[in-house]
Amino acid sequence: MQSILTKFNIAATNSGVSTGTQWLAAGGAEIVSSSPVDGKVIAAVKSATRADYDTVIEKAQEAFLQWRQWPAPRRGEVVRQVGEALRANKKELGRLVSYEMGKSLQEGYGEVQEMIDICDFAVGLSRQLHGLTMHSERPGHRMYEQWHPLGITGIISAFNFPVAVWSWNSMLAWVCGNVCVWKPSEKTPLTAIACQQITAKVFADNKVPEGVACLVVGDRATGEWMAGDTRIPLVSATGSTRMGKSVGAAVGARLGKSLLELGGNNAIIISKDADLDMSLIGCVFGAVGTAGQRCTSTRRLIIHESVYDTFKTKLAKAYGQLRIGDPLDEHNHVGPLIDKQAVELYLKAIEACKAEGGHFLVEGGVLEGKGYESGCYVKPAIAEVQNHFSIVQHETFAPILYLIKYKTIDEAIALQNGVPQGLSSAIMTLDLREAEQFLSQTGSDCGIANVNIGTSGAEIGGAFGGEKETGGGRESGSDAWKAYMRRQTNTINYSTSLPLAQGIKFDL
């Protein structure tokens, strides 16, 4: 790991504040990054003071005035080179993601690949930032719409996808002509510094204005500065629903724009007509991947009564085969939770579930002994519950899977929708009518609804996001780019008179 830290100049940098290629002598408190893999300190970085933050914002404002004038395809070429740089550094950055955050090595590599994929998407997008042309009701007039960059895009990212979510936002924002200020999670600052170093070289080679890609490592207060800052027209925030409500309120109070990706309480419906063996793979990965710390993690299984006992037996057997340990060992399925605070929340959720009457089919607990010295390794658990239990209605960022029984497809969909969150959902069925009902306007109320795949593992080509307490924002593919731009309607009069709309007469 030391060689990776050296490659990305992390230990030498010691600062978490950058305007692109330049690193400020940050004056804030030191943030220490410890790995949940083994509990060891990786490195420490200085956080931003309010003065440091203001310096960054001022530099970003200056850079925007230049960057927005670069032709979009030229901006796309810079992003293409960022993608190539990520390809060259995939192995090292993926290992750093795995070690600092605790996800499996394969998932660490996958996260970097997701960054590469969104770069490719953004390059193509840079030649497709199109508007519409409309027919005017007035003779000799033409109407059309176009899209312009907003300015500064503020990005607040979470620990569970420490680099991918930043890339979803920044690559699109850059090709749209915006500049970015990134506040990464204080739990994973080192991966952010590595990304800044990779990006900085590409930007320097292309003479990109200083301030287009900014980094401000800090705590909750830093996020609050961004949310309340009128100089930042768009704040994209990923995290808990509690955090999102705070950010949304602050940004809304100043009539800014917010893009919120918040909590999930995702369910898979297991139909009586499901392929149970195929379903098992999607359910287990969805529940234990990233140790249950994805916003799209499977929290609930809604299982038809006729296959309930059979499927829960398969689940218990599969859980018995899970290998829990060092995520850098590719033979292991499950790594640690992010920190001991997450472990405490996991244990409290188990106790709350039992207090409400939940029955644990697979018991949880904290693992101890050799290889588990960090105290962050826990056992994935399975509990039989009722959907209305208070603990089931809340998102627990840990590998706890709740089993719920149903009789009819209407009941199953009602159970699936019967939580405050609305991110990802799925049904496992070979019945075409059930599948179509699940995807219809009377089906899933989530932003993502899948058939015969799990809730976890979205592709970058589709718009990512959810409804209700998930926030309503959309990132990544499809037309999510429009969130990073302002729409302008234009009317051109090429006639020799000035007729008014709606036939209004105003003669002088």
N, C-alpha and C positions, 0 to 999 in steps of 0.2 A: 504493500500500500504506500510505503514511503516514496517509491519511485513514481507512483501516480501523482502524489502530492507535489513532488518536485517538477514533474512534467507540466502540470498546470500552474506552477509557481504559487501554490496556495500558502505554504508555510512562510515564504518570503514576503508575500503581499501584506498580510496582517491587517488589511483594511477591507471593509465590506462596502465601501463607497466608491463608485466609479462613474465617470461621465462618458465612458466608451473605451478609449485607449488609456486615459489618464486615471490614476488612482489617487484619491484624496487622502490626506493624513487625517483619517476619521478621529473625532474626539469623543465619541460615545463610549458607553460601557463595553467591556469585552464579552463577547458571546462565545462560549466554549461548546464545541461540537463533540459529543461522545457517541461512539457506535453502540447501538443496542445489540450488536452481534456478540461483542465480548466485553462491553462496558468500558473500553479504553478511550481515553481522550485522543481525538484525531488531530485537531488543531483549534486555535482560537483566533477570532477576528474582531476588530473594533467596529462597533455599530455607529450609525449616523446620529449626530446631534441635530437639533433643529436648524442650526446654521449650515451644517453640511447638507441637509436636505434642501434648504432654500438655494444653495449654490448649484445643486444638481438640477433643480427645476428651472432655474434661470438659464442654465446652459442648454437644457432641453428646449426651452422656448426659442432661443436663438437658432438652434439647429433646425427646428421645424420650418423656419422661414426659408431655409435653403433646401432642405430635403423634399418639401412638397413640390418644388419646382423641377426635381429630377423626373424625367419621364418614367412612368410606371414600369415599362419593360426593363429599363436600366436598374430600377430598384429591385426588380425581380432577379436580375442577373447577380446582384449582390447576395440575395437570399439563396440563389442556386449554389453559390460558392460556400455559403454557410453550411448548406446541406452536405457538400463535398468534404468540408472540414469535419463535420460530425461523423461522416463515414470513416474518415481516417482515424478518428479518436473514439470510435464506438466501443471497442473493447475496454479501454481504460476508463472512459466516462461511465460505462455500464457497471463496471466493478465498483467505482466510487459511489454510484447511486445505491447499489446493493449494500455496501458496507455502511454508508452513513445513514440510510433509511431503514435497512433491514429486510428488504424484499429479496426474493430469490434471484440468483444470478441471471437466470433466463428472463425473468421479469425486468431486471435492470437493463439487459441488452434490448429487450422489447421496448422499453421506454425510450431509449435512444433511437431505435428504429422508427418509433412513432414521430420523433422530432425530424428525422430524415424525410419521412413520408409527407409531413406537413410542409416542409420546405419545397418538395416537388410539387405539391398541390398549389402552393403560393406562387411558384414560378409561372405555372400555367394561368393562374388567376390574374397575374399582372398584365395580361393582354386581354382580359375579359371583364374589366370594370365598367360594364355597360349600363346605360339607362334606356328608357323607352321614348319613342316618338308617338305623339298623339295628334289626331286631326283637330284643328281648331274649328269652332262654330263661326268664326269671323273670316270673311274672305281675305286673301292676301296675308294670312298669318300662319305661322308654324309654331307648334308647341313640342317641347321635349323636356326630358329630365336628365340630370347628370348628378354625379356623386363626387363630393370633395372630402379630403381628409379633415379630421376633427381638430388635430393638434397633438397634445400629449395623451397617450394611453397609459393609465396607471394600472399595473398588474400586481395583484396580491395573490400569491400562490400558497398551496398547502404542502405539508410534508410528504403526503402519500404518493404524489406524483411530482417530485421536486423540480423536474426539468421539463417534462412533456407539456404540462398545462401552460407554462411560460411560452413554449414554442408555439402552441396553438394560437395564442394571442399575438405574440410579437411578430411572427412571420407574416400573418395576415395584416396586422397593423402597419408593418413596414412597407409592404407592397402597395397598401392603400395610401401611403404618403404620411403616415403618422410617425411620431417618435415615441419611445417607450421608457417608462421608469418602472423598474421591477423591484418589488419588495418580496423576497422569498420568505418561506417559513424560517423562523429563528432556530427551528430544530434541524434544519438541513441547509445551512448557509454555504457549505463548501462546494456542493454540486453547482450552486448558483455562480460562485466565483469561477469555477472551472468553465462553465458556459460563457461567462463574460470574457475569459481569456481567449477562448476559441473564437468567439465573435469579434473580439477586438482586432485580432490579426487580419481577418478578412476585411474588416471595415478600414483598417489602416492601409491595406494594399489597394483598396478602391477609393481612397481619399474621401470616405464618407464623413460628413461634418461631425465634429465632436459634439456629443449630446444626443445622438439618435438612439443609442443603446445605453441606458443608464441603470445603475444598480444601487439600491439603498438597503443594506442589511440593518434590521432593527426589530424592535419589539412591537407590541400592540399599539403603542403611541404613534409609531411611524405610520401604521395603517390608518390611524385616526387623522393624522395630518393629511394624508392623501385623500381620504373621504371628504374632508371639509375644504379642500383646496380648490378654489374657483379657477385656478390656472390649469386644472386637469378636467377636461370636458367629459372623459369617459374613465370610469374605474371598473375594471374587471376583477372580481373577487371570488376566490374559490375557498370553501371551508365549511364550517358548521352553519346551521340555520341561525343560531344565536348571533354569530359574527355577521352573517349576511343581513340580518334585520338591522343591525347597528350601522353597517356600511350603507345599506339602502336608504335608511332614514337620513343619514348625514348628507349623502349625495343628493337625495330628493329635495332636501330642505333648501339647497342652493340651485335647484332645477337643473342639475347635471344629469348625466346618463350613467346608469350602472348595468353591468352584465354579471349576474349572480349565478354561481354554480354551487349549490348548497347540499344539504343532507339527502340521503336516500334510505328507503326502507323497502328494498326490492324483493319481489316475490316471484316464484316460478310455480305455475299451476301444473300439476302432474295429472293428466287425464287418464281415465280408464282405458283410453285408446293410445296411450303413449308407448313409445319404444323405451322400455324401462332401462335397458342397458345403456343406450345412448344418453338418456336423461341423467343417469347417474354421473357421467363424466361432467356434464354441464353444471350439475348441482354441487358437486364436491369442489370443483375448481372455483365456482362462483362464491362458495362459502368460505374456503380456506385460502384462496389466492391472496397474496399480500397480507396474510394473517388476518383476513377479514377487514382490512383497512382501506378498501376502495369505496368510493361513493356508490359504485355500482355493485358492490358485494351482495350476494344473495343472503338475505336475512330470514326469509320465510319460505317454506314449502307448503303449498296448499294442495293436498293430495286427495284424490277420489277415494271414497271409503272402500271400494272393491279391490284397490291395489295398495291400500295404505299399509297393511301389515307386511306385505311382500317387499314394498319399496323401503320401508324403514329398516328391515332386516338387511337389505343390500347396503343401505347407508352405513349402518353400524359396522358392517364387515369392512367396508371401504375405509372408514375412519380408523379402524384397527390397523390398517396397512400404511397409514400416513407416517412419513419420516420427518421428525421435527428437529431442527438443528441449524448449524451454521449455513446461512443462505448462499455463501460462496461455494459450498459443496453442492454440485449440481445433482447429487443423488437425493438431496433433501427436498421435500415438498413444501414445508412451512418454516418460515423464519420467525424472528421475534416481533413483538409489538414495539412501537417506536420508543417508549420509555416506561418507567415505573408508574407514572401517573396513569398511563393507558392500562397498565396491569390492574391498578386499583379500580378503575372504572369497569373493567371486565369482571372482576370479582364481585363488585357491588351489583352488577347486572345479574349475575348468577344467583346471588342471594335474594334479590328482588323477585326474580322469576320463581324461585322456590316458595317465597312468601305468598305469592299470588296463586299458588297451586300448580305450578309447572312441574312436570315429571321429566327428569333427565335420563334420556336413553343412553347417551354417552356423557359421562361426567367430565367436568372441566377441572382446572387446577393449574397451579404454577409449577413448572418443572425445575428441579434442583439437581445439583451434582456437576460432574465434569461436562464441560461444553455449554452449561447453562448459567455460568457465573454472573452474567449481566443482570439476571433476575427478570428478564423481559420475555422469556419463553413460556407460552401457555399452551394448554391442551385445547384443541378445537372441540366444542361441546355441541350436543344436540338435545333439545328439550321439546316435549309435547306440551302444547299450550292452547289457549284460546286467543283469538285475534284481538279481543277487547282488553286483554291484560295491559296495564299501563306500560310495563317494560317493553312489551311487543310493539306498542305504538311509537316508541322512541328508537332512534338510531343508536346502537352501541357499536363503536368502531373496534370490533374484535370478532374473533371466529366463534360466534354463537349462532346456531341455526335453529329456528323455531318450526315445528311441524304442526300443521293444522289440517283437520279432516273436513271434506265437503261431500255433498250429495249431488247437486246439480251444477251445471256450468254457470247458470245465473248467480247461484250462491258463491261459486268460486270467484267470479269477477267482482262481486260485491265485496268479498273479503280482500281480494287484491287491492281494490280501490279504497278500502276502509282504513286508511292511515293518513296522517297529515302530509306525508311526502309523496312526490310523484315523479321520480327519476326514471328508473328502468324496470321492465317487467317482461315476463316470458310465459309461454304456454308450451308444454310438451304434449303433442297430440298428432295422430295420423288421421283425425276426423276433419275434413275440409270445412264443414259447417262450424265446428267449434273454433277452428283457427280464424275463419273470417269474422265470426262474432267477436272474438277477442280483439281483432284489429279494427272493428267498426266503431262508429260514434257512440255506441252503447257498451263498448268494451273497455279496455284499459284506459285509464285517465293519465297515463305517464307520458313523458316526452319520448321515451324509447319503448317500443313494444316488439318483442321477437317471437318467432315461432320455431320451435325445435332447435334453438340455441339458448344459452343461458343469459343472465342479466349482465354479465361482465364481459369486457373485451370489445369495446366499440371501435369501428374503423374510422379513419379520419375523413373519409369521403362524405359521411353523413353529418348533419348538424347534431351536435351533442348538447343535451340539457334536459331539464324537466320542468314540471308544473308544481303548483301549490307551494309548499314550503321548500321546494328545491330551488325556487327563485325565478324560473321562467326564462332565463337567459339561454342563448345558443352560441356555441363556439365551434371551431374546427371547420367542417366541410359545408356542402350545399351553398346557401346564400348567407351564411353567417358573417361573411365579410361586410355586409351592409351595416352591422352594428358599429363598425369602426369608421363610418363615414356619415356625412350629412347630405341629405337629399335636397336638390335644388330644382325647382320647376322653372323653365324658361319659355317665354313667348316672344317671338320675333315678328314684327310688322314690316313686311316688305311692300306694302301697298302705298298708294298716294293719299289715303284718307285714314281717319282714326275712328273706326266703328267701335262701340262699347259692347261688352258681353251682355247677354240676356236681352238684347235689343233696346237697351236704355238709350234715350235721346238726350243729348246735352249740347244744343246748338248755341253758339255765341253770335 
